[in-house]
Amino acid sequence: MGAEDRFVELLRASLRSDESLLLGPGDDAAVIDRAAGPLVASTDTLVEGVDFLPGEDPKRLGRRAVSVGLSDLAAVGAWPEFFLLTIGFPETAGEDFPLALALAAAERAGEFGAVLAGGDLSRAAEVFLSTAIWGRPTGEVLKRSGARPGDSVFLSGWPGDAAAGLAVARARAGAEPPRGDGAWTPESLSPADETALLAAYRDPEPRLPLGRALASEGLATAAIDVSDGLGVDAGRLARASGVRLVIEGESLPLSPALLSFARLAGRDPVEMALAGGDDYELLFTVPASESGRFADPPAEWGVAVRRIGRVEAGAGAFLEEARGLRPIDRLGYDHFSGVAR
């Protein structure tokens, strides 16, 4: 268990419980019982130099900040209604910076019917932004704690693409020298691959339609938003459910763009998929008897969904390789150390 997860466990043990708190610290979003129906809420913070590169376009930042928060709601099967936005920015950013950011955030939220309800501005040494998003469940609330032995494990999208996109963005900005044999440059990638990887990092797509389907149709036994890395987030789902989660190496989806980048940059695409982070995809479990329903996902989900593993009795998250099982539940970003573990 990493430092961030220990922090959450210690916090949970010290907090007063309340019967109206249906889902609290430790899941992707909070669910609060109210007379008018449960309320789902989540917060996220992005900090310059940690979550995005200096000099990032404010419109892209606004879209990304909202998308990251919406991904948390998708993981519990909720649909957004309102959000608050806090923007911190240095004097050098100029007066147009926060307005462009806020308008882009509002536009992104509006794509899903959510409205900007307020927020705050603050002078800061560097850019940061925080969102608080709330909405309503679309069915049975999805939790991290429902996976059972015998379930199948599914993942949306392409893990690792965002990590490759960050590497390309850093190289374009001169912030990270190319890796490998020294011959790789961003220009080595095809324009289509570069565009796909940068989009995965800069403009993630919240999987709200998929989360809604999983919740409203009762398809998933457990779910989690993959944000810190597939490995560490798989470990969190396994720990919350009290099971072992096995990702079958041959089933791990690797996009053509990621494979192209990894080959040019001398990186291991499997490690990037497991530890890269910033994917904002949904990892979820379903009864094996229901796996066939995902063979041909409906177009309205807006994303490919693939079976990548299984749930067993035991503990931890593992990658099944030819040589056996390898622990992966510490592969990902740690907010205390500030590095991938």
LOROMI-431007 format. One line per field, with one value per residue (C-alpha): x, y, z. Coordinates in nm, 4 decimals. Example, Ala and Ser with C-alpha at 12.3 -4.5 7.8 and 13.67 -1.06 7.14 Angstrom:
2
xx: [1.2300;1.3670];
yy: [-0.4500;-0.1060];
zz: [0.7800;0.7140];
REM end
This chain:
341
xx: [0.0000;0.1412;0.1580;-0.1516;-0.3592;-0.2288;-0.3331;-0.6884;-0.7069;-0.5849;-0.8265;-1.1224;-1.0391;-1.0404;-1.3566;-1.7004;-1.9499;-2.2927;-2.5825;-2.6523;-2.3027;-2.3671;-2.0201;-1.7281;-1.3477;-1.1770;-1.4009;-1.4039;-1.6863;-1.8944;-2.2628;-2.4821;-2.8392;-3.0950;-3.4741;-3.4763;-3.2486;-2.8777;-2.6264;-2.2920;-1.9945;-1.6262;-1.3340;-1.0120;-0.7102;-0.4594;-0.1273;0.1199;0.4382;0.2679;-0.0458;0.0290;0.3230;0.3986;0.2581;-0.0361;-0.3201;-0.5963;-0.8749;-0.7173;-0.6706;-1.0358;-1.1572;-0.9147;-0.9994;-1.3684;-1.3061;-1.0939;-1.3719;-1.6401;-1.4406;-1.4893;-1.8654;-1.8521;-1.6786;-1.9727;-2.2366;-2.3527;-2.4457;-2.3282;-2.5556;-2.3421;-1.9801;-1.7687;-1.4324;-1.1396;-0.8550;-0.5198;-0.2923;0.0173;0.0091;0.2068;-0.0838;-0.2897;-0.6562;-0.7738;-0.6275;-0.8883;-1.1792;-1.0658;-1.0132;-1.3520;-1.5426;-1.3749;-1.4545;-1.8181;-1.8383;-1.6943;-1.9343;-2.2206;-2.1545;-2.2968;-2.5668;-2.3759;-2.3687;-2.0992;-2.2576;-1.9742;-1.6201;-1.3260;-1.0188;-0.6851;-0.3464;-0.0863;0.2791;0.1794;-0.1369;-0.3676;-0.7327;-0.9809;-1.3249;-1.6110;-1.8673;-2.1948;-2.4720;-2.7160;-2.6854;-2.8241;-2.8891;-2.7222;-2.4135;-2.0948;-1.8354;-1.4837;-1.5856;-1.8173;-1.5855;-1.6225;-1.4113;-1.5159;-1.5901;-1.4333;-1.2293;-1.2952;-1.1244;-1.2332;-1.0003;-0.6236;-0.4093;-0.0720;-0.1672;-0.1884;0.1546;0.2985;0.1144;0.2745;0.6176;0.5527;0.4271;0.7349;0.9642;0.7843;0.8290;1.1955;1.1257;1.2290;1.5036;1.4055;1.4804;1.6159;1.9094;1.8977;1.7609;1.3963;1.2242;0.8534;0.8888;0.9648;0.6013;0.3402;0.1123;-0.1836;-0.0056;0.1145;-0.2356;-0.3919;-0.1403;-0.1561;-0.5371;-0.5344;-0.3257;-0.4613;-0.8284;-0.9421;-1.2966;-1.4972;-1.6725;-2.0065;-2.2228;-2.0433;-2.0724;-2.4415;-2.4980;-2.3076;-2.5118;-2.8555;-2.8452;-2.6742;-2.3918;-2.0890;-2.0076;-1.7294;-1.5655;-1.2833;-1.1545;-0.8027;-0.6148;-0.2918;-0.2054;-0.3764;-0.1577;-0.2102;-0.5800;-0.6349;-0.4746;-0.7144;-1.0163;-0.8794;-0.8100;-1.1531;-1.3220;-1.0990;-1.0027;-0.7142;-0.7334;-0.5347;-0.4697;-0.3922;-0.0896;-0.2020;-0.5321;-0.3827;-0.4858;-0.1987;-0.2851;-0.0938;0.0081;0.1535;0.3396;0.4846;0.5939;0.7449;0.9427;1.0875;1.1538;1.2934;1.0224;0.8269;0.4636;0.3343;0.4988;0.3571;0.0093;0.0376;0.2124;0.1564;-0.1517;-0.3777;-0.5860;-0.9254;-1.0711;-1.3024;-1.1777;-1.4696;-1.5739;-1.8785;-2.0089;-1.8479;-2.1956;-2.2541;-1.9233;-2.0859;-2.2840;-1.9606;-1.8570;-2.0192;-2.0536;-2.3283;-2.2123;-2.3607;-2.0965;-1.8477;-1.5520;-1.4178;-1.4482;-1.2287;-1.1997;-0.8478;-0.8535;-1.0301;-1.1050;-0.9851;-0.9902;-0.6871;-0.5376;-0.3526;-0.3320;-0.1108;-0.0068;-0.0128;0.2918;0.4543;0.6805;0.3962;0.2216;0.3915;0.2585;0.1494;-0.0435;0.2385;0.2798;0.1493;0.1761;0.2153;0.1068;0.3300;0.6568;0.5592;0.6935;0.5717;0.6319];
yy: [0.0000;0.3382;0.6548;0.8034;0.4944;0.4849;0.8480;0.7628;0.4640;0.6708;0.9496;0.7137;0.5578;0.9004;1.0486;1.0508;0.8428;0.9668;0.7541;0.9969;0.9398;0.6430;0.6422;0.8324;0.8690;0.5907;0.5737;0.7915;1.0160;1.0752;0.9793;1.1646;1.0645;1.3440;1.3587;1.4522;1.1593;1.0791;1.3495;1.2528;1.4875;1.4833;1.7265;1.7391;1.9684;2.0255;2.1984;2.3445;2.1403;1.8382;1.7732;1.9827;2.1567;2.5277;2.7460;2.5194;2.6776;2.7947;2.6553;2.3103;2.3393;2.4267;2.1310;1.8931;2.0053;1.9351;1.6071;1.4781;1.5540;1.4053;1.0835;1.0370;1.0617;0.8140;0.5643;0.5583;0.5657;0.9246;1.2054;1.5646;1.8623;2.1498;2.2317;2.4913;2.6090;2.7673;2.9183;3.0289;3.2165;3.4406;3.8047;3.7197;3.5091;3.8177;3.8989;3.6981;3.3732;3.2863;3.3912;3.1729;2.8832;2.9201;2.9520;2.6397;2.4516;2.5582;2.4554;2.1115;2.0546;2.1734;1.8876;1.6652;1.9036;2.0364;2.4063;2.6245;2.7409;2.9538;2.9371;3.1508;3.3305;3.3615;3.5123;3.2346;3.1708;2.9185;2.8083;2.5687;2.4842;2.2885;2.1618;2.0431;1.8547;1.7089;1.5137;1.2266;0.8477;0.6947;0.3596;0.1470;0.3353;0.1672;0.1052;-0.0276;-0.2918;-0.5276;-0.7502;-1.1243;-1.4292;-1.5542;-1.2071;-1.0904;-0.7682;-0.5108;-0.1872;0.0941;0.2614;0.2406;0.2511;0.4190;0.6525;0.9530;0.8778;0.8678;1.1903;1.3595;1.2447;1.3870;1.7153;1.7416;1.6726;1.9330;2.1840;2.0950;1.9788;1.6160;1.4822;1.1900;0.8488;0.5350;0.5489;0.9278;0.9214;0.9681;1.3038;1.3906;1.4268;1.0542;0.9810;0.9894;1.2952;1.0658;0.8903;1.2183;1.3656;1.0594;1.0489;1.4227;1.4100;1.1220;1.3324;1.6830;1.6143;1.2926;1.1772;1.1124;0.7769;0.9013;0.7094;0.3854;0.4506;0.5261;0.1992;-0.0028;0.1511;0.1746;-0.1783;-0.3324;-0.4702;-0.4105;-0.5484;-0.2909;-0.0014;0.2503;0.5477;0.4751;0.7980;0.7172;0.4096;0.0838;-0.1152;0.0916;0.1481;-0.2234;-0.2773;-0.0305;-0.2086;-0.5457;-0.4195;-0.2579;-0.5785;-0.8161;-1.0148;-1.0814;-0.9131;-1.0738;-0.8877;-1.1353;-1.0004;-1.1223;-0.9353;-0.5989;-0.3552;-0.1546;0.0973;0.1136;0.4700;0.3591;0.0693;0.3053;0.5548;0.2855;0.1381;0.4774;0.5952;0.2697;0.2288;-0.0755;-0.0284;-0.2718;-0.0734;0.2490;0.0947;-0.0248;0.2726;0.5695;0.7281;1.0070;0.7520;0.8427;0.5153;0.2824;-0.0453;-0.2609;-0.6146;-0.8085;-1.1597;-1.4003;-1.5028;-1.1453;-1.1050;-1.1765;-0.8536;-0.6603;-0.8400;-0.5702;-0.2499;-0.0129;0.2966;0.5301;0.4175;0.5995;0.3736;0.0245;-0.2061;-0.5137;-0.8059;-0.7936;-1.0340;-1.2112;-1.1918;-1.4660;-1.5368;-1.3803;-1.0323;-0.7853;-0.7058;-0.9041;-0.9239;-1.2779;-1.3334;-1.6420;-1.6694;-1.6377;-1.3662;-1.0303;-0.7848;-0.4561;-0.2824;-0.0349;0.0637;0.4165;0.7729;0.8497;1.1987;1.1925;1.1064;1.2897;1.0104;0.6952;0.4050];
zz: [0.0000;-0.1008;0.1086;-0.0537;0.0233;0.3823;0.4193;0.3085;0.5457;0.8432;0.7562;0.7293;1.0647;1.2314;1.0807;1.2359;1.0424;0.9386;0.8222;0.5380;0.3927;0.1665;0.0114;0.1609;0.1437;-0.0472;-0.3542;-0.6655;-0.5439;-0.2325;-0.2268;0.0229;0.1001;0.0783;0.0846;-0.2831;-0.3647;-0.3318;-0.4226;-0.5776;-0.5367;-0.6256;-0.6269;-0.8273;-0.8371;-1.1164;-1.0409;-1.2888;-1.3068;-1.1500;-1.3534;-1.6607;-1.8231;-1.7728;-2.0473;-2.1258;-2.3203;-2.0792;-2.2968;-2.2913;-1.9151;-1.8622;-2.0645;-1.8960;-1.5432;-1.5961;-1.7773;-1.4899;-1.2421;-1.4644;-1.4837;-1.1091;-1.1519;-1.4379;-1.2102;-0.9685;-1.2417;-1.1847;-1.4252;-1.3584;-1.2917;-1.1564;-1.0842;-0.9055;-1.0358;-0.8508;-1.0529;-0.9153;-1.1539;-1.1468;-1.2491;-1.5615;-1.6920;-1.7716;-1.7213;-2.0212;-1.8864;-1.6180;-1.8390;-2.1285;-1.8893;-1.7188;-2.0454;-2.1831;-1.8621;-1.8797;-2.2444;-2.1673;-1.8786;-2.0965;-2.3373;-2.0624;-1.9436;-1.6412;-1.5473;-1.3876;-1.0607;-0.9185;-0.7895;-0.6852;-0.8195;-0.6426;-0.7186;-0.6998;-0.7733;-1.0393;-1.2111;-1.0294;-1.0681;-0.8602;-0.9491;-0.7322;-0.9377;-0.8239;-0.9849;-0.9393;-0.9614;-1.2788;-1.1124;-0.8481;-0.7266;-0.8483;-0.5771;-0.5665;-0.3159;-0.5066;-0.7128;-0.6489;-0.7345;-1.0761;-1.2140;-1.5387;-1.5523;-1.8248;-1.9265;-2.1543;-2.4004;-2.4441;-2.1264;-2.1660;-2.4500;-2.2169;-2.0696;-2.4192;-2.4994;-2.1991;-2.3144;-2.6603;-2.5132;-2.2902;-2.5831;-2.7945;-2.5120;-2.4666;-2.1111;-2.1563;-2.3813;-2.6029;-2.4557;-2.6148;-2.8519;-2.8799;-3.2340;-3.1427;-3.1838;-3.1916;-3.5674;-3.5839;-3.5049;-3.7765;-3.7518;-3.6806;-3.3922;-3.2418;-3.2629;-3.0988;-2.8127;-2.7412;-2.7406;-2.4912;-2.2515;-2.3089;-2.3741;-2.2012;-2.2643;-1.9448;-1.9777;-1.8491;-2.1003;-2.0119;-1.6380;-1.6782;-1.8636;-1.6039;-1.3217;-1.4789;-1.6202;-1.3164;-1.5296;-1.3042;-0.9608;-0.9001;-1.0840;-1.0523;-1.2490;-1.3795;-1.3124;-1.1268;-1.3335;-1.4239;-1.1852;-0.8712;-0.9419;-1.0042;-0.6642;-0.5045;-0.6494;-0.5388;-0.1863;-0.1492;-0.2661;-0.0684;-0.3791;-0.6158;-0.9552;-1.2370;-1.5618;-1.8375;-2.0225;-2.3629;-2.3184;-2.2189;-2.4959;-2.6451;-2.9145;-3.2434;-3.1536;-2.8182;-2.9790;-3.2384;-2.9728;-2.7495;-3.0371;-3.1339;-2.7783;-2.6421;-2.3794;-2.2652;-2.3762;-2.1139;-1.8342;-1.9776;-1.9855;-1.6253;-1.4648;-1.6953;-1.5388;-1.6685;-1.8619;-1.7094;-1.8299;-1.6380;-1.4931;-1.3847;-1.3012;-1.4166;-1.3490;-1.5956;-1.7099;-1.8320;-2.0189;-2.3521;-2.3283;-2.3846;-2.7029;-2.9168;-2.7092;-2.8264;-3.0123;-2.7505;-2.5009;-2.7205;-2.6416;-2.6964;-2.3948;-2.3603;-2.1207;-1.9734;-1.6802;-1.3979;-1.0269;-0.7926;-0.4217;-0.2567;-0.2411;-0.4621;-0.8324;-1.0681;-1.4314;-1.5687;-1.7884;-1.9397;-1.6351;-1.3852;-1.1842;-1.1257;-0.8640;-1.0204;-0.7423;-0.6791;-1.0445;-1.0844;-0.9605;-0.5902;-0.4836;-0.1748;-0.3491;-0.6690;-0.8882;-1.0531;-0.8198];
REM end
